[in-house]
Amino acid sequence: MSTPREPGAPGTDPGASAGSGPAVPPGAPSEETPWRRLDPRTLLVHCGWMAAPLGSLALTALATGGRIDTEAWITLAALSASFAVLTTLGMIRWARTEFRITVPRHSEGAGGASPTFDVRSGLLTRRLRSVPLHRIRTVDLTATPVHRVLGVTVLRAGTAGSGDGSSELSLEALAVPEAERLRTELLAYADADAIANDPVVARINWRWLRYAPLTFWVIGGVFVAAGGAYRALDGIGIEAWKLGFVQRAFTEFGAGALWLTIPAALVAILALGSVGAVILYVENWWSYCLEWTDSRTLRVRRGLLTTRAVTIERARLRGVVLREPLLLRAGGGALVRAVAGGLGNREENRKRSGLLPPAPRAEALRVAGGTLRAPFPGSAAPAALTPHPRVALRRRRVRGLLFVVLPGTAVLAGLGAAFTPVLLHCAWIYALVTTALSLWLARDAYRNLGHGLDGPYLVARSGTFSRDTVALQRDAIAAWTFSTSPFTRRAGLVTLTAAVAAGDDGYRIPDLPAADAPGFATTAAPGILDEFLVHPGPAPVPGQRSR
């Protein structure tokens, strides 16, 4: 069997391949797959940069009544020349960029040739990059607003550990249906055993920074920082609310139109929170690398100012949690945490169990599978989880109305009756908005409920503000807890908690049918409940009287 050569190694033709795997031998018989080109709308994507200067020129002409001075004409001429040059270069680049999937007829035969993804490009110097399909781990589709308007997207295919872009292939731009078909085709050839054989599970990819603001800290972090600053000033005897610029800010805020000042304040908070979230993301996940140092040890390295290296023994790894907070889920992202023993108390476990920062959900599923050394349970068919009874939806709706809508409406209505009719209008607006929001969240929380068994793993999913899917080793379950309340007993439901000596110590499956919970627990972890179960005796023989 031939040994793959690294790019640039002696004996490698630099013009033949710049990929990270073996090239197909020139004499190997293969399918004559035709080369494919990018979508012609790629040319329009590269012209998107002209929108800002042309818009500025149009606004200038509008403001001056159509009178454009010499400087504006010079700017227009420069834009026209730039447009002509860039359009010509874009046409040449589009005409000289081609891609295909090469499938040798005897990929398992002599020489070990494997299917490859080939990209041929280059403006002046032609370059052919070839990556074996069994090494491809991620295929991302990214579309900016300009791409979405034109109906195209960017496809990026990379191997594990290609976060720096050195071994990544990029195609800009493809029609969305064509990109979807190509992604399916690329992943169909992926080696299912590669997850278990690749020691490097993931490295940092700075395109993931776009997920940093989609967390609680984009808003909460601003108030936490403001509270910390207030406490620091108060500790040295400075009353922050008496400072001159603080008083002027509050005075100007109250004197302005609230329909302008309130949105402006919210935008400022979001902007500050986004900047802070990005800074925290960079500091926490700088030089991030998740890898198997050997067959028994998983290591996470990360950190900029404070470096961290957490080692988890495979014997202590009891499962993983795929966590999708509401904002991050809306952006198509997720993060991964380990369920492992020996990581300290609950607070230390929260800090040390992180395996992946906020990243695309497809990447999170891949990292979860690489951690388990097997595909993440339920990733191929999420609908395979057993849904919960409809009464669980009714409970969530009632709780939302009782604990969110009713108290706030009553308080606003009472204050309005006592002081000003304006608050009465606020009361019915609040009731209308929160009712719709509560019903939507209740529906989402119910749809997220699910449980099941997948080989050696117990899989449970729940939550709406943070939808968590836990894959837990069934042989790690040490005990079961059945929890009920007067309301759940009346509804015929029970909350089942699997106790493990790892992670959060217990993982809940809320609102299971009470009649099904003991059977499910016995099937998931046999032997724990046997002495508590009452098995039906043999059926009586007709005509035989019992004593």
Secondary structure as the mmCIF struct_conf table of DSSP 4:
data_model
#
loop_
_struct_conf.conf_type_id
_struct_conf.id
_struct_conf.beg_label_comp_id
_struct_conf.beg_label_asym_id
_struct_conf.beg_label_seq_id
_struct_conf.end_label_comp_id
_struct_conf.end_label_asym_id
_struct_conf.end_label_seq_id
HELX_LH_PP_P HELX_LH_PP_P1 SER A 2 GLU A 6
TURN_TY1_P TURN_TY1_P1 PRO A 7 GLY A 8
TURN_TY1_P TURN_TY1_P2 PRO A 10 GLY A 11
TURN_TY1_P TURN_TY1_P3 PRO A 14 ALA A 16
BEND BEND1 GLY A 19 GLY A 21
HELX_LH_PP_P HELX_LH_PP_P2 PRO A 22 PRO A 25
TURN_TY1_P TURN_TY1_P4 PRO A 26 GLY A 27
BEND BEND2 ALA A 28 ALA A 28
STRN STRN1 SER A 30 SER A 30
HELX_LH_PP_P HELX_LH_PP_P3 THR A 33 TRP A 35
STRN STRN2 ARG A 36 ARG A 37
TURN_TY1_P TURN_TY1_P5 PRO A 40 ARG A 41
HELX_RH_AL_P HELX_RH_AL_P1 THR A 42 VAL A 45
TURN_TY1_P TURN_TY1_P6 HIS A 46 CYS A 47
HELX_RH_3T_P HELX_RH_3T_P1 GLY A 48 MET A 50
HELX_RH_AL_P HELX_RH_AL_P2 ALA A 51 ALA A 63
TURN_TY1_P TURN_TY1_P7 THR A 64 GLY A 66
HELX_RH_AL_P HELX_RH_AL_P3 THR A 70 ALA A 95
TURN_TY1_P TURN_TY1_P8 ARG A 96 ARG A 96
STRN STRN3 GLU A 98 THR A 102
STRN STRN4 PRO A 104 PRO A 104
TURN_TY1_P TURN_TY1_P9 ARG A 105 GLU A 108
BEND BEND3 GLY A 109 GLY A 109
TURN_TY1_P TURN_TY1_P10 ALA A 110 GLY A 111
STRN STRN5 THR A 116 SER A 121
BEND BEND4 LEU A 123 THR A 125
STRN STRN6 ARG A 127 PRO A 132
HELX_RH_3T_P HELX_RH_3T_P2 LEU A 133 ARG A 135
STRN STRN7 ILE A 136 THR A 142
HELX_RH_AL_P HELX_RH_AL_P4 PRO A 145 LEU A 150
TURN_TY1_P TURN_TY1_P11 GLY A 151 GLY A 151
STRN STRN8 VAL A 152 THR A 159
TURN_TY1_P TURN_TY1_P12 ALA A 160 GLY A 161
TURN_TY1_P TURN_TY1_P13 GLY A 163 ASP A 164
BEND BEND5 GLY A 165 GLY A 165
TURN_TY1_P TURN_TY1_P14 SER A 166 SER A 167
STRN STRN9 GLU A 168 ALA A 175
HELX_RH_AL_P HELX_RH_AL_P5 VAL A 176 ALA A 188
TURN_TY1_P TURN_TY1_P15 TYR A 189 TYR A 189
BEND BEND6 ALA A 190 ALA A 190
TURN_TY1_P TURN_TY1_P16 ALA A 192 ASP A 193
HELX_RH_AL_P HELX_RH_AL_P6 ALA A 194 ASN A 197
BEND BEND7 PRO A 199 PRO A 199
STRN STRN10 VAL A 200 ARG A 203
HELX_RH_3T_P HELX_RH_3T_P3 TRP A 206 TYR A 211
TURN_TY1_P TURN_TY1_P17 ALA A 212 PRO A 213
BEND BEND8 LEU A 214 THR A 215
HELX_RH_3T_P HELX_RH_3T_P4 PHE A 216 VAL A 218
TURN_TY1_P TURN_TY1_P18 ILE A 219 ILE A 219
HELX_RH_AL_P HELX_RH_AL_P7 GLY A 220 GLY A 235
TURN_TY1_P TURN_TY1_P19 ILE A 236 GLY A 237
HELX_RH_3T_P HELX_RH_3T_P5 ALA A 240 LYS A 242
BEND BEND9 LEU A 243 LEU A 243
HELX_RH_AL_P HELX_RH_AL_P8 GLY A 244 ALA A 255
BEND BEND10 GLY A 256 GLY A 256
HELX_RH_AL_P HELX_RH_AL_P9 LEU A 258 TRP A 285
TURN_TY1_P TURN_TY1_P20 TRP A 286 SER A 287
STRN STRN11 CYS A 289 ASP A 294
TURN_TY1_P TURN_TY1_P21 SER A 295 ARG A 296
STRN STRN12 THR A 297 ARG A 302
BEND BEND11 LEU A 304 THR A 306
STRN STRN13 ARG A 308 GLU A 313
HELX_RH_3T_P HELX_RH_3T_P6 ARG A 314 ARG A 316
STRN STRN14 LEU A 317 PRO A 325
HELX_RH_AL_P HELX_RH_AL_P10 LEU A 326 ALA A 330
TURN_TY1_P TURN_TY1_P22 GLY A 331 GLY A 332
STRN STRN15 GLY A 333 ALA A 340
BEND BEND12 GLY A 341 LEU A 343
BEND BEND13 ASN A 345 ASN A 345
HELX_RH_AL_P HELX_RH_AL_P11 ARG A 346 ARG A 352
STRN STRN16 GLY A 354 PRO A 360
HELX_RH_AL_P HELX_RH_AL_P12 ARG A 361 LEU A 372
TURN_TY1_P TURN_TY1_P23 ARG A 373 ARG A 373
BEND BEND14 ALA A 374 ALA A 374
HELX_LH_PP_P HELX_LH_PP_P4 PRO A 375 PHE A 376
TURN_TY1_P TURN_TY1_P24 PRO A 377 GLY A 378
BEND BEND15 SER A 379 ALA A 380
HELX_RH_3T_P HELX_RH_3T_P7 PRO A 382 ALA A 384
BEND BEND16 LEU A 385 LEU A 385
STRN STRN17 THR A 386 THR A 386
HELX_LH_PP_P HELX_LH_PP_P5 PRO A 387 PRO A 389
TURN_TY1_P TURN_TY1_P25 ARG A 390 ARG A 390
HELX_RH_AL_P HELX_RH_AL_P13 VAL A 391 GLY A 400
HELX_RH_PI_P HELX_RH_PI_P1 LEU A 401 VAL A 405
HELX_RH_AL_P HELX_RH_AL_P14 LEU A 406 ALA A 418
TURN_TY1_P TURN_TY1_P26 PHE A 419 PHE A 419
TURN_TY1_P TURN_TY1_P27 PRO A 421 PRO A 421
HELX_RH_AL_P HELX_RH_AL_P15 VAL A 422 ASN A 448
STRN STRN18 GLY A 450 ASP A 454
TURN_TY1_P TURN_TY1_P28 GLY A 455 PRO A 456
STRN STRN19 TYR A 457 SER A 462
BEND BEND17 THR A 464 PHE A 465
STRN STRN20 SER A 466 GLN A 473
HELX_RH_3T_P HELX_RH_3T_P8 ARG A 474 ALA A 476
STRN STRN21 ALA A 479 SER A 483
HELX_RH_AL_P HELX_RH_AL_P16 PRO A 486 ALA A 491
TURN_TY1_P TURN_TY1_P29 GLY A 492 GLY A 492
STRN STRN22 LEU A 493 ALA A 499
BEND BEND18 ALA A 501 ALA A 502
TURN_TY1_P TURN_TY1_P30 GLY A 503 ASP A 504
BEND BEND19 ASP A 505 ASP A 505
STRN STRN23 GLY A 506 PRO A 513
TURN_TY1_P TURN_TY1_P31 ALA A 514 ASP A 516
HELX_RH_AL_P HELX_RH_AL_P17 ALA A 517 ALA A 524
BEND BEND20 ALA A 525 ALA A 525
TURN_TY1_P TURN_TY1_P32 PRO A 526 GLY A 527
BEND BEND21 ILE A 528 LEU A 529
HELX_RH_3T_P HELX_RH_3T_P9 ASP A 530 PHE A 532
HELX_LH_PP_P HELX_LH_PP_P6 PRO A 538 VAL A 541
TURN_TY1_P TURN_TY1_P33 PRO A 542 GLY A 543
HELX_LH_PP_P HELX_LH_PP_P7 GLN A 544 SER A 546
#
